[in-house]
Amino acid sequence: MSETKKSKPVKKERATSYVVNILFALAAVVLIANCFSLFSQVKEKKDKYNSLERLYQEELVLKSEYEYLLDEKNQLEYIERIARERYGYVAPGERAFYDSSYGK
């Protein structure tokens, strides 16, 4: 009567499969968390790129204005505009009206 019992090796195999399943689940959770982190980094980079692109476009407009002002034909027009806007000068024969309620 030599019967052998094989119940213990089956339990070890099940315990091993549980550990492997838990490790796979943990690996999946870590990978998903990394994906979300990478997606947020990509979004931040896109936002920064869009911001820099807007600044670049504004600077291009400013550059074209400066190039226009540096043209010899437009220097007198620029000087006149600065005199009117900054210093409040008027051309001879013009009337200047000021709002006395400004700042009240």
Backbone hydrogen bonds, N-H to C=O, Kabsch-Sander energy under -0.5 kcal/mol:
donor,donor_aa,acceptor,acceptor_aa,energy
3,E,1,M,-0.9
10,V,6,K,-0.8
11,K,7,S,-1.5
12,K,8,K,-1.9
13,E,9,P,-2.0
14,R,10,V,-2.2
15,A,11,K,-2.6
16,T,12,K,-2.4
17,S,13,E,-2.4
18,Y,14,R,-2.2
19,V,15,A,-2.0
20,V,16,T,-2.4
21,N,17,S,-2.4
22,I,18,Y,-2.4
23,L,19,V,-2.4
24,F,20,V,-2.4
25,A,21,N,-2.3
26,L,22,I,-2.6
27,A,23,L,-2.4
28,A,24,F,-2.3
29,V,25,A,-2.3
30,V,26,L,-2.5
31,L,27,A,-2.5
32,I,28,A,-2.5
33,A,29,V,-2.5
34,N,30,V,-2.4
35,C,31,L,-2.1
36,F,32,I,-2.3
37,S,33,A,-2.1
38,L,34,N,-2.6
39,F,35,C,-2.6
40,S,36,F,-2.1
41,Q,37,S,-2.1
42,V,38,L,-2.4
43,K,39,F,-2.2
44,E,40,S,-2.2
45,K,41,Q,-2.4
46,K,42,V,-2.4
47,D,43,K,-2.4
48,K,44,E,-2.4
49,Y,45,K,-2.5
50,N,46,K,-2.7
51,S,47,D,-2.2
52,L,48,K,-2.6
53,E,49,Y,-2.5
54,R,50,N,-2.2
55,L,51,S,-2.2
56,Y,52,L,-2.4
57,Q,53,E,-2.3
58,E,54,R,-2.3
59,E,55,L,-2.4
60,L,56,Y,-2.1
61,V,57,Q,-1.9
62,L,58,E,-2.4
63,K,59,E,-2.6
64,S,60,L,-2.3
65,E,61,V,-2.1
66,Y,62,L,-2.4
67,E,63,K,-2.6
68,Y,64,S,-2.0
69,L,65,E,-2.3
70,L,66,Y,-2.1
71,D,67,E,-0.7
71,D,68,Y,-0.6
74,N,71,D,-1.2
75,Q,72,E,-1.0
78,Y,74,N,-2.1
79,I,75,Q,-2.6
80,E,76,L,-2.4
81,R,77,E,-2.2
82,I,78,Y,-2.4
83,A,79,I,-2.4
84,R,80,E,-2.2
85,E,81,R,-2.9
86,R,82,I,-2.5
87,Y,82,I,-0.9
87,Y,83,A,-0.6
88,G,84,R,-0.7
89,Y,83,A,-2.2
94,E,91,A,-2.2
100,S,98,Y,-0.8
102,Y,99,D,-1.0
104,K,101,S,-1.7
